[in-house]
């Protein structure tokens, strides 16, 4: 285990040059290929980008849930500052070891993309929350069930005493997502990672889930990493945004800066392809041309060069580095 160092006392997670590869017969998939970002206390960070850009694999790497083989963290640091004040590089821990198992749930918890496949269909939701509490809080069954009931209250599930003894299939998609959030927060973790928490939910339920996450963050003093391709969700919930493309962070700034002064052509393209509420009729959406390259491909210069409207000859030769162009605003582009 490696002791982690931190840029300031307010940072609780610092990702440095993280690389997660999958070694397949067809070739090496560079799913995460040099990701850098940090998370501060009580901050909400949005990880955004198209499908396949490495957002979920980044989260799974932080949780040390990458299946090996074929996956492997090949480089980088995942520096966590725990509740006890201990700095630890999660990338050096045994994914199946006692130390990492203790960190999952108690220090970092995750709400997965599809709650129906994440919750065990054979156990009641009360028992599933209680088991997590028993494991991490070292309490008895009765106290754990009381905590489970409290969490169902917290996530605003109607008639929580009855729901405590129900199975996942007896609940709607929105209720299952609330259960997953309650399960994740049951041990009061420092960091909550939410992977597409509003996917497959209707608009009204999406708004309720986002309001709930905001309220619970204030109640539990947690930091949140929200993974989404929905820029509307980011604008409502996030403080800072990390835009990912082909396994790398290409722009990082606070949410206002990203939405009002985007610098990377990919970020500009994402914003131009989303309808804006309140604009006059006739607004034209501009799609990003082309497709995301295969993460197996060897790219000499900038990965976005083939799709970029502002490409220069040097972009096809020299890979850009993520550099600071303004206070708390970093971009990976040779234009800057």
C-alpha positions as CSV (number, residue, x, y, z in Angstrom):
1,X,0.0,0.0,0.0
2,X,1.3,3.4,-1.0
3,X,0.6,6.5,1.1
4,X,-1.0,9.3,-0.9
5,X,-0.1,12.9,-0.9
6,X,-2.6,15.7,-1.7
7,X,-2.4,19.2,-3.3
8,X,-4.4,20.7,-0.4
9,X,-6.4,19.8,2.7
10,X,-9.7,20.2,0.9
11,X,-9.0,17.5,-1.7
12,X,-10.3,14.0,-0.9
13,X,-9.7,12.2,-4.2
14,X,-6.9,12.9,-6.7
15,X,-6.6,10.9,-9.9
16,X,-3.2,11.1,-11.6
17,X,-2.5,9.7,-15.1
18,X,-4.9,6.8,-14.6
19,X,-4.7,4.1,-17.3
20,X,-6.9,1.1,-17.4
21,X,-6.5,-1.3,-20.4
22,X,-8.2,-4.5,-21.4
23,X,-6.1,-7.1,-23.1
24,X,-8.2,-9.0,-25.7
25,X,-7.3,-11.4,-28.4
26,X,-8.2,-8.8,-31.0
27,X,-5.9,-6.2,-29.3
28,X,-5.5,-3.9,-26.4
29,X,-8.4,-1.6,-25.5
30,X,-7.2,1.6,-23.9
31,X,-10.4,2.3,-22.1
32,X,-8.9,4.9,-19.7
33,X,-5.7,6.3,-21.1
34,X,-4.2,9.0,-18.8
35,X,-7.1,10.5,-16.8
36,X,-6.3,13.4,-14.4
37,X,-8.8,15.1,-12.1
38,X,-9.4,15.8,-8.4
39,X,-12.5,16.0,-6.2
40,X,-12.9,18.3,-3.2
41,X,-15.0,17.9,-0.1
42,X,-18.8,18.4,-0.7
43,X,-18.1,19.0,-4.3
44,X,-20.1,17.5,-7.2
45,X,-18.0,16.7,-10.3
46,X,-19.7,15.8,-13.6
47,X,-17.9,13.3,-15.9
48,X,-19.4,13.8,-19.3
49,X,-18.8,12.6,-22.9
50,X,-20.2,10.3,-25.5
51,X,-20.8,6.6,-24.9
52,X,-17.5,4.6,-24.9
53,X,-15.3,7.5,-23.8
54,X,-14.2,5.8,-20.6
55,X,-16.5,7.5,-18.0
56,X,-17.8,4.3,-16.4
57,X,-14.5,2.5,-16.6
58,X,-12.9,5.4,-14.7
59,X,-15.5,4.9,-12.0
60,X,-15.0,1.1,-11.9
61,X,-11.3,1.7,-11.7
62,X,-11.7,4.0,-8.6
63,X,-13.9,1.3,-7.0
64,X,-11.3,-1.4,-8.0
65,X,-14.1,-3.4,-9.7
66,X,-12.3,-4.0,-13.0
67,X,-12.5,-7.7,-13.9
68,X,-9.0,-9.1,-14.2
69,X,-8.3,-10.6,-16.7
70,X,-8.8,-9.1,-19.2
71,X,-8.8,-5.6,-17.5
72,X,-5.9,-4.1,-15.6
73,X,-4.9,-0.7,-14.1
74,X,-1.5,-0.4,-15.8
75,X,-0.4,3.1,-14.6
76,X,-1.5,6.0,-12.4
77,X,-2.6,6.8,-8.9
78,X,-6.0,6.9,-7.2
79,X,-5.3,8.9,-4.1
80,X,-8.0,8.9,-1.4
81,X,-8.0,10.8,1.8
82,X,-10.1,8.6,4.2
83,X,-12.3,9.5,7.2
84,X,-9.5,8.6,9.5
85,X,-7.2,11.1,7.9
86,X,-5.2,8.4,6.1
87,X,-3.9,9.0,2.6
88,X,-3.9,5.8,0.5
89,X,-3.3,5.1,-3.2
90,X,-6.2,2.7,-4.1
91,X,-4.4,1.6,-7.3
92,X,-1.8,-0.2,-5.1
93,X,-4.4,-2.2,-3.1
94,X,-5.5,-5.8,-3.7
95,X,-9.0,-5.4,-5.2
96,X,-10.2,-8.4,-3.2
97,X,-8.3,-7.6,0.0
98,X,-9.7,-6.6,3.3
99,X,-8.5,-3.0,3.0
100,X,-10.3,-2.3,-0.3
101,X,-13.4,-4.1,0.8
102,X,-13.5,-1.9,3.9
103,X,-13.2,1.2,1.7
104,X,-16.0,0.2,-0.7
105,X,-19.3,1.3,0.9
106,X,-17.8,3.0,3.9
107,X,-15.5,5.5,2.1
108,X,-16.7,5.4,-1.5
109,X,-20.0,4.0,-2.6
110,X,-21.5,3.7,-6.1
111,X,-25.0,3.8,-7.6
112,X,-24.9,1.7,-10.7
113,X,-26.6,2.4,-14.0
114,X,-29.4,-0.1,-13.8
115,X,-30.8,-0.8,-10.3
116,X,-32.7,-3.8,-11.4
117,X,-29.5,-5.7,-12.2
118,X,-27.6,-4.2,-9.2
119,X,-30.1,-5.2,-6.5
120,X,-30.3,-8.9,-5.5
121,X,-33.8,-10.2,-6.6
122,X,-33.8,-12.9,-3.9
123,X,-33.5,-10.5,-0.9
124,X,-35.8,-7.8,0.4
125,X,-34.5,-4.2,0.0
126,X,-34.4,-3.9,3.8
127,X,-32.1,-6.9,4.1
128,X,-29.8,-5.6,1.4
129,X,-29.3,-2.2,3.0
130,X,-29.0,-3.8,6.5
131,X,-26.3,-6.2,5.3
132,X,-24.2,-3.3,4.1
133,X,-24.6,-1.5,7.4
134,X,-23.7,-4.6,9.4
135,X,-20.6,-5.1,7.3
136,X,-19.2,-1.6,7.6
137,X,-20.7,-0.3,10.9
138,X,-20.1,-3.3,13.0
139,X,-23.7,-3.3,14.4
140,X,-26.3,-6.1,15.1
141,X,-29.2,-7.1,12.8
142,X,-31.8,-5.1,14.7
143,X,-29.8,-1.8,14.6
144,X,-28.9,-2.4,10.9
145,X,-32.6,-2.8,10.0
146,X,-33.4,0.4,11.9
147,X,-30.8,2.1,9.8
148,X,-32.3,0.6,6.7
149,X,-35.7,2.0,7.6
150,X,-34.2,5.4,8.3
151,X,-32.6,5.4,4.8
152,X,-35.9,4.5,3.1
153,X,-37.3,7.6,5.0
154,X,-34.3,9.7,3.8
155,X,-34.8,8.8,0.1
156,X,-38.5,9.6,0.4
157,X,-40.0,6.2,-0.3
158,X,-43.7,6.1,0.7
159,X,-44.7,3.7,3.4
160,X,-41.1,2.7,4.2
161,X,-42.1,0.1,6.8
162,X,-43.9,-1.9,4.2
163,X,-41.3,-1.3,1.5
164,X,-38.6,-2.6,3.9
165,X,-40.0,-6.1,3.4
166,X,-40.5,-5.9,-0.4
167,X,-38.4,-7.3,-3.2
168,X,-36.9,-5.2,-6.0
169,X,-39.3,-6.5,-8.6
170,X,-42.2,-5.1,-6.6
171,X,-41.0,-1.5,-7.0
172,X,-41.0,0.9,-9.9
173,X,-37.7,2.0,-11.6
174,X,-37.7,5.3,-9.7
175,X,-38.2,3.6,-6.4
176,X,-35.4,1.1,-7.1
177,X,-33.1,4.0,-7.9
178,X,-34.0,5.6,-4.6
179,X,-33.3,2.3,-2.8
180,X,-29.8,2.2,-4.6
181,X,-29.1,5.7,-3.4
182,X,-30.2,4.8,0.1
183,X,-28.0,1.7,0.0
184,X,-25.0,3.6,-1.2
185,X,-25.4,6.3,1.5
186,X,-26.3,4.0,4.4
187,X,-22.7,4.0,5.7
188,X,-22.3,7.8,5.2
189,X,-19.5,7.5,2.6
190,X,-17.1,10.4,1.8
191,X,-17.8,10.0,-2.0
192,X,-20.8,8.9,-3.9
193,X,-20.3,7.8,-7.5
194,X,-23.5,7.9,-9.5
195,X,-23.3,6.2,-13.0
196,X,-26.1,7.6,-15.2
197,X,-28.5,7.8,-12.2
198,X,-31.5,9.0,-14.3
199,X,-31.2,6.7,-17.3
200,X,-34.5,5.0,-18.3
201,X,-36.5,7.2,-15.9
202,X,-39.2,9.6,-17.1
203,X,-38.5,13.4,-16.9
204,X,-40.6,13.9,-13.8
205,X,-38.8,11.1,-11.9
206,X,-35.4,12.3,-13.2
207,X,-36.0,15.7,-11.6
208,X,-37.1,14.1,-8.3
209,X,-33.9,11.9,-8.2
210,X,-31.7,14.9,-8.9
211,X,-33.4,17.0,-6.2
212,X,-33.0,14.0,-3.8
213,X,-29.3,13.7,-4.5
214,X,-28.8,17.5,-3.9
215,X,-30.7,17.2,-0.5
216,X,-28.9,14.1,0.6
217,X,-25.5,15.6,-0.3
218,X,-26.3,18.4,2.1
219,X,-27.5,16.0,4.8
220,X,-24.5,13.6,4.6
221,X,-21.8,16.2,3.6
222,X,-20.7,13.8,0.8
223,X,-18.9,14.6,-2.4
224,X,-20.4,13.3,-5.7
225,X,-19.1,12.1,-9.0
226,X,-22.0,12.0,-11.4
227,X,-21.4,10.2,-14.7
228,X,-23.7,11.2,-17.6
229,X,-24.0,12.1,-21.2
230,X,-26.9,14.4,-20.3
231,X,-25.6,18.0,-20.1
232,X,-28.9,19.1,-18.6
233,X,-28.2,16.8,-15.6
234,X,-24.7,18.3,-15.2
235,X,-26.0,21.9,-15.3
236,X,-28.4,21.1,-12.5
237,X,-26.2,19.1,-10.2
238,X,-22.5,19.7,-10.8
239,X,-20.0,22.3,-9.5
240,X,-17.2,21.2,-11.8
241,X,-17.2,19.3,-15.1
242,X,-14.6,17.0,-16.6
243,X,-15.2,16.4,-20.3
244,X,-13.8,13.0,-21.4
245,X,-13.0,11.9,-24.9
246,X,-11.5,8.5,-25.9
247,X,-10.2,7.7,-22.4
248,X,-8.8,11.2,-21.5
249,X,-10.0,14.4,-19.9
250,X,-10.0,17.1,-22.6
251,X,-11.4,19.9,-20.5
252,X,-11.9,20.6,-16.8
253,X,-13.5,23.7,-15.3
254,X,-16.4,24.9,-13.1
255,X,-19.8,24.3,-14.6
256,X,-20.5,28.0,-15.4
257,X,-17.2,28.3,-17.2
258,X,-17.8,25.1,-19.3
259,X,-21.3,26.1,-20.3
260,X,-20.6,29.8,-21.0
261,X,-16.9,29.7,-22.1
262,X,-16.1,26.2,-23.5
263,X,-12.7,26.0,-25.1
264,X,-12.1,22.5,-26.4
265,X,-13.8,22.0,-29.8
266,X,-15.3,18.7,-28.5
267,X,-16.9,20.5,-25.6
268,X,-18.2,23.1,-28.0
269,X,-19.6,20.4,-30.2
270,X,-21.4,18.7,-27.3
271,X,-23.1,21.9,-26.3
272,X,-24.0,22.8,-29.9
273,X,-25.7,19.4,-30.3
274,X,-28.1,19.9,-27.4
275,X,-31.4,21.9,-27.7
276,X,-31.5,25.0,-25.4
277,X,-34.8,25.7,-23.6
278,X,-36.1,29.2,-24.1
279,X,-34.4,29.9,-27.4
280,X,-36.4,31.1,-30.4
281,X,-37.9,28.5,-32.7
282,X,-35.7,27.6,-35.6
283,X,-32.5,26.9,-33.6
284,X,-30.2,24.6,-35.5
285,X,-28.5,21.7,-33.7
286,X,-25.1,21.0,-35.0
287,X,-24.0,17.3,-34.6
288,X,-20.4,16.4,-34.1
289,X,-19.2,14.8,-37.4
290,X,-17.8,11.3,-37.5
291,X,-17.5,8.7,-34.9
292,X,-15.4,8.2,-31.8
293,X,-12.3,6.2,-32.9
294,X,-11.8,2.7,-31.6
295,X,-9.9,2.6,-28.2
296,X,-7.8,-0.1,-29.8
297,X,-6.4,2.2,-32.5
298,X,-3.0,3.8,-32.2
299,X,-3.5,7.6,-32.7
300,X,-0.4,9.7,-33.3
301,X,-1.6,13.1,-32.5
302,X,-4.9,14.5,-31.0
303,X,-7.6,11.8,-30.8
304,X,-10.3,14.4,-31.8
305,X,-8.4,15.7,-34.9
306,X,-10.4,13.6,-37.4
307,X,-13.6,15.2,-36.2
308,X,-12.4,18.7,-35.2
309,X,-13.6,21.7,-37.3
310,X,-10.6,23.7,-36.1
311,X,-7.9,21.0,-36.8
312,X,-4.4,22.2,-37.7
313,X,-1.7,20.1,-39.3
314,X,0.3,19.8,-36.1
315,X,-2.8,18.3,-34.4
316,X,-2.3,15.1,-36.4
317,X,1.3,14.8,-35.3
318,X,1.5,16.1,-31.7
319,X,-0.7,14.8,-28.8
320,X,-1.9,17.8,-26.6
321,X,-1.4,17.9,-22.9
322,X,-4.0,18.9,-20.3
323,X,-2.8,22.4,-19.3
324,X,-4.2,25.3,-17.3
325,X,-5.3,28.2,-19.5
326,X,-7.1,30.2,-16.8
327,X,-7.5,29.8,-13.0
328,X,-9.2,26.4,-12.4
329,X,-9.7,25.9,-16.2
330,X,-7.7,23.2,-17.9
331,X,-7.9,22.1,-21.6
332,X,-6.1,19.6,-23.8
333,X,-5.9,21.4,-27.1
334,X,-3.0,22.8,-29.2
335,X,-5.1,25.9,-30.0
336,X,-4.3,27.0,-26.4
